[in-house]
Amino acid sequence: MAMFTVRVELHGATGSDYASLHQNMKQFGFTDTIVSDEGKTYQLPPAEYNAVGSFTKEQVLDAAKAAAARVKPYYAILVSESSARIWTGLAVAT
């Protein structure tokens, strides 16, 4: 399965816009957490999302665009596909 990290920036957004984005991203199957190889779940930074599955990077981008467009007409999205990820300093998700 492919792993994707997605960063979304809503241009001219407020905190409530990002709350709406978060709900929309969840509806499209994204999470705001990441799971370590040991099975521990960590919280991603604000406006970063995780997708894992049999998707192409284009499908992931299209889903993120659809979620963002429900909130603001102007946005920037970066999709990164990886075979492995490593991090430090992320909080354990509650």
All heavy atoms as an XYZ file, in Angstrom:
715
protein
N       0.826     -1.186      0.000
C       0.000      0.000      0.000
C       0.869      1.248      0.000
O       1.919      1.274      0.609
C      -0.891      0.021      1.243
C      -2.198     -0.695      1.050
S      -3.368     -0.269      2.322
C      -3.259     -1.742      3.304
N       0.380      2.250     -0.657
C       1.111      3.511     -0.736
C       0.814      4.374      0.491
O      -0.272      4.315      1.068
C       0.712      4.258     -2.000
N       1.809      5.182      0.881
C       1.664      6.116      2.000
C       1.849      7.530      1.467
O       2.798      7.787      0.722
C       2.703      5.838      3.084
C       2.556      4.494      3.741
S       3.740      4.260      5.094
C       5.305      4.258      4.222
N       0.952      8.423      1.882
C       0.997      9.801      1.423
C       0.908     10.753      2.601
O       0.137     10.533      3.535
C      -0.182     10.106      0.491
C      -0.222      9.246     -0.730
C      -0.908      8.044     -0.727
C       0.436      9.629     -1.883
C      -0.953      7.239     -1.847
C       0.402      8.834     -3.018
C      -0.293      7.640     -3.001
N       1.699     11.821      2.537
C       1.568     12.941      3.453
C       1.051     14.109      2.626
O       1.574     14.389      1.543
C       2.922     13.309      4.092
O       3.435     12.151      4.757
C       2.759     14.445      5.097
N       0.006     14.762      3.136
C      -0.660     15.827      2.393
C      -0.661     17.092      3.244
O      -1.094     17.057      4.402
C      -2.105     15.426      2.038
C      -2.801     16.538      1.258
C      -2.121     14.118      1.263
N      -0.191     18.176      2.678
C      -0.196     19.479      3.345
C      -1.169     20.378      2.607
O      -1.107     20.499      1.378
C       1.208     20.077      3.308
C       1.285     21.523      3.752
C       1.245     21.644      5.256
N       1.508     23.025      5.631
C       0.693     23.745      6.383
N      -0.417     23.217      6.845
N       0.990     24.974      6.686
N      -2.091     20.999      3.341
C      -3.090     21.880      2.739
C      -2.982     23.270      3.359
O      -2.970     23.404      4.583
C      -4.524     21.343      2.972
C      -5.546     22.260      2.320
C      -4.664     19.910      2.463
N      -2.888     24.276      2.517
C      -2.933     25.662      2.971
C      -4.135     26.323      2.309
O      -4.255     26.322      1.084
C      -1.669     26.417      2.582
C      -1.713     27.867      3.014
C      -0.501     28.665      2.584
O       0.461     28.077      2.064
O      -0.528     29.895      2.763
N      -5.022     26.859      3.133
C      -6.175     27.603      2.634
C      -5.803     29.079      2.626
O      -5.467     29.638      3.670
C      -7.388     27.382      3.540
C      -7.866     25.937      3.693
C      -8.964     25.859      4.742
C      -8.344     25.388      2.358
N      -5.856     29.707      1.475
C      -5.485     31.116      1.371
C      -6.568     31.998      1.997
O      -7.751     31.834      1.721
C      -5.255     31.508     -0.093
C      -4.151     30.732     -0.725
N      -2.825     30.991     -0.474
C      -4.171     29.675     -1.568
C      -2.076     30.151     -1.153
N      -2.868     29.332     -1.822
N      -6.148     32.911      2.872
C      -7.082     33.824      3.530
C      -8.009     33.142      4.513
O      -9.127     33.599      4.742
N      -7.552     32.066      5.125
C      -8.410     31.259      5.992
C      -8.374     31.693      7.449
O      -7.404     32.292      7.912
C      -8.001     29.796      5.894
N      -9.434     31.354      8.154
C      -9.542     31.549      9.593
C      -9.425     30.188     10.281
O      -9.420     29.143      9.617
C     -10.906     32.162      9.950
O     -11.926     31.212      9.603
C     -11.141     33.484      9.223
N      -9.388     30.221     11.592
C      -9.365     28.971     12.352
C     -10.578     28.103     12.076
O     -10.475     26.880     11.982
N     -11.734     28.726     11.944
C     -12.952     27.946     11.669
C     -12.903     27.331     10.270
O     -13.466     26.253     10.040
C     -14.211     28.783     11.870
O     -14.259     29.837     10.941
N     -12.229     28.005      9.320
C     -12.059     27.419      7.992
C     -11.243     26.132      8.084
O     -11.565     25.130      7.450
C     -11.354     28.394      7.046
C     -12.207     29.581      6.673
O     -13.457     29.446      6.599
O     -11.631     30.671      6.452
N     -10.187     26.161      8.903
C      -9.372     24.956      9.056
C     -10.128     23.853      9.793
O      -9.926     22.671      9.518
C      -8.030     25.274      9.719
C      -7.028     25.797      8.716
C      -6.755     27.150      8.613
C      -6.372     24.927      7.851
C      -5.852     27.637      7.674
C      -5.460     25.401      6.912
C      -5.215     26.743      6.829
O      -4.322     27.208      5.883
N     -11.008     24.218     10.700
C     -11.855     23.213     11.361
C     -12.761     22.545     10.331
O     -12.948     21.320     10.351
C     -12.662     23.853     12.479
N     -13.307     23.338      9.423
C     -14.139     22.780      8.351
C     -13.311     21.899      7.426
O     -13.755     20.818      7.011
C     -14.795     23.898      7.541
O     -15.696     24.629      8.321
N     -12.106     22.355      7.099
C     -11.218     21.545      6.264
C     -10.971     20.196      6.920
O     -11.033     19.154      6.259
C      -9.885     22.263      6.037
C      -8.825     21.416      5.327
C      -9.221     21.138      3.886
C      -7.468     22.090      5.407
N     -10.699     20.208      8.209
C     -10.410     18.963      8.921
C     -11.577     17.981      8.785
O     -11.375     16.797      8.503
C     -10.099     19.254     10.385
C      -9.806     18.026     11.165
N      -8.681     17.264     10.935
C     -10.490     17.419     12.157
C      -8.701     16.217     11.758
N      -9.780     16.302     12.504
N     -12.792     18.469      8.959
C     -13.965     17.597      8.829
C     -14.093     17.074      7.397
O     -14.398     15.892      7.179
C     -15.235     18.340      9.252
C     -15.290     18.641     10.735
C     -15.087     17.398     11.591
O     -15.692     16.356     11.352
N     -14.217     17.490     12.576
N     -13.861     17.943      6.424
C     -13.939     17.516      5.026
C     -12.870     16.475      4.699
O     -13.147     15.494      4.002
C     -13.785     18.717      4.087
C     -14.954     19.661      4.157
O     -16.044     19.296      4.595
N     -14.745     20.890      3.726
N     -11.659     16.697      5.184
C     -10.589     15.738      4.916
C     -10.932     14.378      5.516
O     -10.682     13.339      4.889
C      -9.258     16.262      5.458
C      -8.725     17.505      4.742
S      -8.260     17.251      3.019
C      -6.657     16.468      3.217
N     -11.511     14.373      6.704
C     -11.942     13.102      7.311
C     -12.969     12.408      6.428
O     -12.923     11.190      6.247
C     -12.515     13.347      8.710
C     -11.459     13.575      9.765
C     -12.032     13.895     11.117
C     -12.874     12.773     11.679
N     -13.333     13.023     13.056
N     -13.910     13.176      5.875
C     -14.934     12.588      5.006
C     -14.324     11.955      3.762
O     -14.873     11.001      3.219
C     -15.965     13.643      4.614
C     -16.863     14.061      5.750
C     -17.815     15.176      5.355
O     -17.771     15.691      4.239
N     -18.675     15.556      6.282
N     -13.208     12.485      3.311
C     -12.526     11.936      2.142
C     -11.522     10.844      2.513
O     -10.758     10.385      1.666
C     -11.844     13.055      1.349
C     -12.791     13.804      0.453
C     -13.445     14.934      0.909
C     -13.050     13.366     -0.835
C     -14.327     15.622      0.095
C     -13.931     14.044     -1.665
C     -14.573     15.177     -1.202
N     -11.487     10.445      3.783
C     -10.661      9.320      4.201
C      -9.281      9.657      4.717
O      -8.484      8.756      4.986
N      -8.971     10.939      4.869
C      -7.672     11.339      5.407
C      -7.717     11.326      6.931
O      -8.772     11.519      7.528
C      -7.320     12.765      4.950
C      -7.099     12.883      3.473
C      -8.135     13.275      2.632
C      -5.861     12.618      2.919
C      -7.939     13.403      1.268
C      -5.655     12.745      1.542
C      -6.700     13.133      0.718
N      -6.559     11.127      7.541
C      -6.435     11.251      8.992
C      -5.424     12.334      9.302
O      -4.613     12.700      8.447
C      -5.970      9.935      9.645
O      -4.635      9.640      9.192
C      -6.903      8.781      9.318
N      -5.468     12.843     10.532
C      -4.458     13.822     10.961
C      -3.495     13.176     11.938
O      -2.866     13.833     12.742
C      -5.110     15.065     11.553
C      -5.895     14.794     12.810
O      -6.177     13.615     13.107
O      -6.233     15.763     13.510
N      -3.376     11.862     11.831
C      -2.450     11.094     12.656
C      -1.619     10.179     11.767
O      -1.961      9.930     10.611
C      -3.206     10.233     13.691
O      -4.116      9.365     13.008
C      -3.955     11.102     14.693
N      -0.546      9.671     12.354
C       0.347      8.749     11.669
C       0.721      7.659     12.666
O       0.844      7.925     13.865
C       1.582      9.505     11.122
C       2.359      8.661     10.143
C       2.426     10.064     12.227
C       3.399      9.444      9.366
N       0.874      6.442     12.193
C       1.147      5.304     13.070
C       2.581      4.835     12.848
O       3.010      4.622     11.710
C       0.149      4.157     12.803
C       0.447      2.967     13.701
C      -1.284      4.639     13.001
N       3.306      4.671     13.956
C       4.695      4.207     13.880
C       4.747      2.711     13.595
O       3.742      2.003     13.686
C       5.417      4.509     15.201
O       4.928      3.658     16.219
N       5.937      2.238     13.273
C       6.134      0.809     13.037
C       5.805     -0.009     14.281
O       5.467     -1.184     14.187
C       7.581      0.533     12.615
C       7.905      1.089     11.237
O       6.961      1.358     10.452
O       9.100      1.269     10.946
N       5.885      0.642     15.433
C       5.579     -0.041     16.696
C       4.086      0.006     17.029
O       3.664     -0.508     18.061
C       6.376      0.580     17.851
C       7.881      0.391     17.742
C       8.539      1.334     16.735
O       8.022      2.450     16.519
O       9.561      0.935     16.151
N       3.305      0.661     16.197
C       1.863      0.724     16.404
C       1.374      1.908     17.220
O       0.185      2.015     17.508
N       2.258      2.822     17.584
C       1.863      4.002     18.353
C       1.379      5.080     17.389
O       1.967      5.285     16.327
C       3.042      4.521     19.176
C       2.657      5.532     20.240
C       3.849      5.944     21.075
C       4.017      4.966     22.221
N       4.964      5.457     23.238
N       0.308      5.781     17.762
C      -0.293      6.809     16.911
C       0.156      8.191     17.355
O       0.103      8.516     18.542
C      -1.827      6.709     16.954
O      -2.216      5.386     16.543
C      -2.485      7.719     16.038
N       0.570      9.008     16.377
C       1.068     10.354     16.637
C       0.229     11.390     15.887
O      -0.282     11.113     14.798
C       2.531     10.487     16.178
C       3.471      9.660     17.001
C       3.728      8.335     16.682
C       4.098     10.205     18.110
C       4.592      7.568     17.448
C       4.968      9.447     18.882
C       5.205      8.129     18.545
O       6.051      7.368     19.305
N       0.137     12.569     16.478
C      -0.597     13.689     15.894
C       0.283     14.424     14.885
O       1.405     14.807     15.217
C      -1.035     14.659     16.998
C      -1.952     15.747     16.539
C      -3.307     15.207     16.133
O      -3.906     14.426     16.856
N      -3.761     15.610     14.977
N      -0.221     14.614     13.677
C       0.508     15.390     12.678
C       0.371     16.883     12.970
O      -0.570     17.305     13.653
C      -0.036     15.094     11.275
C       0.305     13.717     10.719
C      -0.479     13.453      9.433
C       1.793     13.605     10.463
N       1.266     17.702     12.449
C       1.137     19.159     12.610
C      -0.172     19.644     11.975
O      -0.744     18.964     11.115
C       2.352     19.711     11.852
C       3.330     18.588     11.834
C       2.501     17.339     11.742
N      -0.646     20.826     12.358
C      -1.889     21.353     11.799
C      -1.854     21.413     10.265
O      -0.829     21.751      9.665
C      -1.974     22.768     12.381
C      -1.179     22.691     13.645
C      -0.069     21.729     13.358
N      -2.978     21.038      9.665
C      -3.188     21.077      8.210
C      -2.312     20.079      7.446
O      -2.129     20.216      6.240
C      -3.041     22.487      7.657
N      -1.783     19.075      8.147
C      -1.110     17.969      7.479
C      -1.941     16.726      7.698
O      -2.506     16.514      8.777
C       0.313     17.759      8.008
C       1.244     18.806      7.480
C       2.700     18.380      7.507
O       3.001     17.175      7.618
O       3.530     19.279      7.418
N      -1.991     15.916      6.651
C      -2.859     14.739      6.677
C      -2.118     13.524      6.156
O      -1.106     13.630      5.467
C      -4.124     15.004      5.850
C      -4.951     16.099      6.461
C      -4.765     17.424      6.090
C      -5.865     15.819      7.456
C      -5.486     18.444      6.688
C      -6.598     16.829      8.058
C      -6.405     18.133      7.672
O      -7.107     19.135      8.278
N      -2.672     12.381      6.463
C      -2.115     11.089      6.116
C      -3.149     10.322      5.303
O      -4.338     10.371      5.598
C      -1.784     10.343      7.415
C      -1.188      8.983      7.176
O      -0.310      8.808      6.353
N      -1.678      7.998      7.912
N      -2.669      9.623      4.288
C      -3.519      8.707      3.527
C      -2.696      7.464      3.240
O      -1.537      7.565      2.826
C      -3.986      9.346      2.228
N      -3.282      6.319      3.477
C      -2.618      5.049      3.210
C      -3.604      4.174      2.463
O      -4.754      4.006      2.881
C      -2.181      4.349      4.522
C      -1.558      2.998      4.234
C      -1.219      5.227      5.306
N      -3.186      3.656      1.324
C      -4.080      2.791      0.564
C      -3.580      2.585     -0.846
O      -2.485      3.015     -1.217
N      -4.409      1.954     -1.631
C      -4.085      1.669     -3.031
C      -4.546      2.831     -3.898
O      -5.454      2.705     -4.718
C      -4.760      0.368     -3.462
O      -4.300     -0.698     -2.681
N      -3.927      3.972     -3.696
C      -4.265      5.190     -4.426
C      -3.069      5.630     -5.246
O      -1.929      5.316     -4.927
C      -4.601      6.344     -3.452
C      -5.523      5.994     -2.342
C      -5.070      6.018     -1.023
C      -6.837      5.650     -2.578
C      -5.910      5.712      0.023
C      -7.688      5.348     -1.538
C      -7.230      5.366     -0.232
N      -3.343      6.430     -6.261
C      -2.270      7.123     -6.960
C      -2.122      8.499     -6.317
O      -3.041      8.983     -5.641
C      -2.589      7.307     -8.455
O      -3.718      8.185     -8.585
C      -2.880      5.964     -9.126
N      -0.995      9.128     -6.559
C      -0.811     10.479     -6.023
C      -1.831     11.441     -6.621
O      -2.285     12.370     -5.965
C       0.620     10.966     -6.213
C       1.103     11.039     -7.628
C       2.586     11.386     -7.690
C       3.141     11.397     -9.083
N       3.148     10.106     -9.751
N      -2.243     11.193     -7.861
C      -3.257     12.017     -8.504
C      -4.616     11.861     -7.824
O      -5.340     12.852     -7.637
C      -3.372     11.674     -9.993
C      -2.151     12.052    -10.810
C      -1.012     11.025    -10.748
O      -1.207      9.923    -10.180
O       0.084     11.339    -11.241
N      -4.966     10.660     -7.433
C      -6.233     10.431     -6.718
C      -6.223     11.124     -5.358
O      -7.226     11.709     -4.944
C      -6.488      8.937     -6.543
C      -6.841      8.232     -7.816
C      -6.869      6.721     -7.650
O      -6.010      6.131     -6.987
N      -7.862      6.087     -8.265
N      -5.102     11.061     -4.673
C      -4.975     11.714     -3.373
C      -5.091     13.223     -3.542
O      -5.814     13.892     -2.793
C      -3.655     11.322     -2.675
C      -3.446     12.124     -1.402
C      -3.646      9.824     -2.380
N      -4.415     13.774     -4.531
C      -4.504     15.209     -4.791
C      -5.940     15.615     -5.118
O      -6.450     16.614     -4.598
C      -3.561     15.616     -5.926
C      -3.618     17.087     -6.334
C      -3.238     18.007     -5.172
C      -2.724     17.335     -7.537
N      -6.605     14.853     -5.963
C      -7.989     15.183     -6.331
C      -8.912     15.176     -5.112
O      -9.770     16.046     -4.973
C      -8.517     14.212     -7.387
C      -7.922     14.457     -8.765
O      -7.333     15.542     -8.991
O      -8.044     13.556     -9.618
N      -8.736     14.210     -4.220
C      -9.562     14.147     -3.010
C      -9.283     15.342     -2.100
O     -10.211     15.956     -1.560
C      -9.314     12.835     -2.270
N      -8.017     15.687     -1.937
C      -7.662     16.836     -1.094
C      -8.185     18.134     -1.702
O      -8.673     19.017     -0.990
C      -6.145     16.901     -0.895
N      -8.109     18.275     -3.019
C      -8.648     19.462     -3.691
C     -10.154     19.567     -3.465
O     -10.665     20.665     -3.205
C      -8.341     19.401     -5.195
C      -6.906     19.705     -5.536
C      -6.521     19.365     -6.959
C      -7.421     19.893     -8.032
N      -6.925     19.576     -9.402
N     -10.853     18.466     -3.567
C     -12.301     18.483     -3.358
C     -12.635     18.906     -1.929
O     -13.570     19.688     -1.702
C     -12.893     17.110     -3.668
N     -11.873     18.408     -0.964
C     -12.110     18.772      0.439
C     -11.815     20.252      0.672
O     -12.596     20.955      1.334
C     -11.247     17.904      1.353
N     -10.719     20.747      0.125
C     -10.342     22.149      0.314
C     -11.319     23.091     -0.383
O     -11.681     24.140      0.163
C      -8.926     22.378     -0.201
N     -11.757     22.730     -1.571
C     -12.655     23.594     -2.352
C     -14.006     23.781     -1.678
O     -14.690     24.768     -1.937
C     -12.840     23.017     -3.748
N     -14.385     22.872     -0.801
C     -15.630     23.034     -0.032
C     -15.523     24.178      0.971
O     -16.532     24.669      1.449
C     -15.960     21.758      0.731
C     -16.429     20.619     -0.121
C     -16.776     19.448      0.769
N     -17.284     18.325      0.003
C     -17.652     17.181      0.544
N     -17.569     17.012      1.855
N     -18.096     16.212     -0.218
N     -14.278     24.576      1.289
C     -14.052     25.601      2.313
C     -13.656     26.933      1.698
O     -14.212     27.977      2.039
C     -12.968     25.143      3.318
C     -12.775     26.185      4.415
C     -13.312     23.786      3.906
N     -12.671     26.926      0.820
C     -12.143     28.149      0.216
C     -11.875     27.903     -1.271
O     -11.468     26.799     -1.658
C     -10.818     28.559      0.876
C     -10.947     29.129      2.267
C     -11.486     30.520      2.206
C     -11.421     31.210      3.539
N     -12.026     32.521      3.500
N     -12.044     28.943     -2.092
C     -11.777     28.745     -3.526
C     -10.290     28.723     -3.875
O      -9.909     28.236     -4.937
C     -12.474     29.937     -4.180
C     -12.511     30.988     -3.121
C     -12.619     30.253     -1.813
N      -9.448     29.256     -2.994
C      -8.008     29.314     -3.265
C      -7.248     28.569     -2.182
O      -7.440     28.827     -0.992
C      -7.534     30.767     -3.354
C      -8.287     31.535     -4.408
C      -9.238     32.480     -4.056
C      -8.072     31.283     -5.761
C      -9.955     33.169     -5.034
C      -8.777     31.961     -6.738
C      -9.721     32.901     -6.364
O     -10.418     33.569     -7.331
N      -6.392     27.670     -2.612
C      -5.652     26.813     -1.675
C      -4.385     26.315     -2.353
O      -4.237     26.394     -3.572
C      -6.512     25.628     -1.239
C      -7.199     24.939     -2.387
C      -6.520     24.021     -3.175
C      -8.514     25.240     -2.716
C      -7.134     23.407     -4.251
C      -9.145     24.635     -3.782
C      -8.454     23.717     -4.549
O      -9.063     23.117     -5.629
N      -3.486     25.809     -1.541
C      -2.269     25.151     -2.022
C      -2.203     23.781     -1.366
O      -2.505     23.646     -0.177
C      -1.040     25.972     -1.661
N      -1.839     22.783     -2.146
C      -1.770     21.409     -1.633
C      -0.485     20.761     -2.123
O      -0.143     20.867     -3.305
C      -2.981     20.579     -2.101
C      -4.280     21.199     -1.605
C      -2.847     19.124     -1.641
C      -5.535     20.578     -2.177
N       0.192     20.090     -1.215
C       1.379     19.319     -1.554
C       1.129     17.875     -1.150
O       0.771     17.604      0.003
C       2.605     19.861     -0.813
C       3.887     19.049     -0.967
C       4.403     19.126     -2.401
C       4.935     19.522      0.015
N       1.298     16.956     -2.085
C       1.143     15.524     -1.818
C       2.507     14.870     -1.994
O       3.142     15.023     -3.040
C       0.127     14.873     -2.786
C       0.074     13.361     -2.576
C      -1.257     15.494     -2.612
N       2.940     14.150     -0.963
C       4.208     13.414     -1.025
C       3.922     11.934     -0.814
O       3.252     11.564      0.154
C       5.169     13.889      0.064
O       5.443     15.256     -0.081
N       4.413     11.113     -1.715
C       4.281      9.668     -1.588
C       5.613      9.120     -1.093
O       6.678      9.562     -1.524
C       3.928      9.039     -2.925
C       3.739      7.540     -2.857
C       3.339      6.926     -4.190
O       3.318      7.637     -5.211
O       3.059      5.725     -4.207
N       5.551      8.150     -0.179
C       6.796      7.600      0.339
C       6.669      6.112      0.605
O       5.571      5.583      0.770
C       7.207      8.322      1.617
O       6.268      8.081      2.628
N       7.808      5.449      0.671
C       7.841      4.035      1.023
C       8.109      3.855      2.510
O       7.860      2.798      3.073
C       8.894      3.304      0.202
O      10.167      3.856      0.453
N       8.639      4.901      3.151
C       8.910      4.868      4.588
C       8.940      6.300      5.095
O       9.260      7.233      4.351
C      10.247      4.191      4.868
N       8.602      6.458      6.363
C       8.614      7.790      6.972
C       9.242      7.700      8.345
O       9.161      6.677      9.017
C       7.198      8.338      7.078
C       6.532      8.510      5.715
C       5.192      9.149      5.815
N       4.165      8.154      6.067
C       2.868      8.395      5.905
N       2.436      9.572      5.513
N       1.990      7.457      6.149
N       9.865      8.781      8.750
C      10.460      8.874     10.066
C      10.212     10.283     10.581
O      10.122     11.221      9.801
C      11.963      8.531     10.027
C      12.532      8.357     11.427
C      12.735      9.535      9.198
C      13.906      7.695     11.440
N      10.078     10.445     11.889
C       9.793     11.757     12.450
C      10.285     11.846     13.869
O      10.651     10.840     14.478
C       8.283     12.051     12.395
C       7.467     11.038     13.143
C       7.146     11.042     14.472
C       6.873      9.863     12.608
N       6.401      9.931     14.791
C       6.209      9.187     13.669
C       6.841      9.280     11.338
C       5.527      7.985     13.480
C       6.157      8.081     11.175
C       5.512      7.463     12.244
N      10.264     13.058     14.385
C      10.589     13.301     15.777
C       9.749     14.482     16.259
O       9.358     15.341     15.477
C      12.095     13.603     15.966
O      12.392     13.662     17.370
C      12.500     14.900     15.324
N       9.470     14.502     17.535
C       8.788     15.621     18.156
C       7.278     15.653     17.998
O       6.649     16.590     18.495
N       6.697     14.684     17.326
C       5.234     14.654     17.219
C       4.646     14.149     18.533
O       5.170     13.209     19.150
C       4.783     13.756     16.069
C       5.180     14.182     14.660
C       4.639     13.177     13.634
C       4.682     15.574     14.346
N       3.546     14.764     18.938
C       2.859     14.340     20.158
C       2.124     13.029     19.936
O       1.597     12.775     18.843
C       1.876     15.416     20.597
N       2.079     12.212     20.974
C       1.286     10.995     20.913
C      -0.178     11.416     20.843
O      -0.621     12.285     21.587
C       1.551     10.102     22.149
C       0.624      8.898     22.160
C       3.008      9.650     22.168
N      -0.922     10.837     19.918
C      -2.339     11.183     19.744
C      -3.155     10.646     20.912
O      -2.864      9.577     21.451
C      -2.858     10.619     18.436
N      -4.150     11.433     21.290
C      -5.036     11.001     22.388
C      -6.301     10.399     21.859
O      -6.695     10.624     20.754
C      -5.384     12.195     23.283
O      -5.937     13.243     22.484
C      -4.161     12.699     24.000
